[in-house]
């Protein structure tokens, strides 16, 4: 079990970011907040695997200057409880997210999603169309015609996945991620990610990947297309896990998607290119929260179909 802080902790006093604690059913978790905590509309940042709310501290701080921002550690990750009784499925995490937002009083969400945060957040969105104010996808989304990357195939394989997780050391973890991403990630980021990637998180990862189909999210396309929220898609062009062609395919689910490529950036743009990422995300969220994107007309989608 993670140890939860006894109360709010100031992460960056100058930027107004604080940590919070929350209990969602049987799961205790921590997160980051900024801005007016009484607002019922918020930018909701959802991390992926491996990840935590700490991935978002800079963006949470920036959004807090003009709106409310929330980021939570999802069950099994970061400093959230890591119980074996949690249902590590896309729907299980989506239900957790929805209950957490209810408890926080968030009625309208500007979703900012990364990696597995994409499936979690988009599953919730499909079930709660009236609560979706906008969507920002960062190297994630509805993956159409997708095949698991090599690491995922290892994790999905019984015995081999357990063996790989058990033998992963800090040095091996850093070397593997830097080798795959080609653009070196900050040591502080890699060390934090590894520190959070403990035995219980590794078990959660195996359960999650084995319970998820690489094509399962395609079924959400009709529901998401019907919602048709203002959408920003950002993709690091050197992502070794999620091919860059997936960026354009997001228009099947989000007809009005504005697609931006981050040339030379990998899977974690908030770590290896944070300034360029912020230059895209922050103005977009400022406009979305101000209600300035509602009149955007959807672009024409190409002939390719999933």
Number of C-alpha atoms within 10 A of each C-alpha: 13 16 11 16 13 8 10 15 14 15 16 13 10 8 18 16 24 20 22 20 19 17 15 17 9 10 19 20 27 24 24 25 28 26 22 15 17 11 15 15 21 29 30 25 28 26 28 21 19 17 25 26 25 20 22 22 23 16 21 29 24 22 25 21 15 16 20 25 28 29 26 29 26 29 25 28 28 28 23 27 24 23 16 12 8 16 17 21 18 24 16 16 23 21 18 20 21 20 15 18 20 13 12 15 15 21 16 21 24 24 25 25 25 28 22 21 26 27 26 28 28 25 22 22 24 19 16 13 16 12 16 22 25 25 28 27 26 26 27 25 29 28 24 21 11 16 15 15 13 10 11 17 14 19 23 20 13 11 11 13 19 16 12 14 19 13 10 14 12 15 11 11 17 20 13 13 16 16 12 15 19 15 17 17 18 12 10 10 16 20 15 15 22 18 11 20 24 17 12 16 22 22 20 24 23 20 17 21 21 17 13 16 14 16 14 14 19 18 11 17 21 14 16 21 16 13 20 21 24 25 25 22 25 23 28 25 20 20 20 17 18 23 19 18 13 18 26 16 22 24 24 21 23 27 22 21 27 18 15 17 15 16 10 15 24 27 25 22 23 20 19 20 17 14 14 13 22 17 10 15 21 16 13 19 26 18 12 19 22 12 12 13 18 13 8 11 11 15 12 9 15 10 5 7 8 9
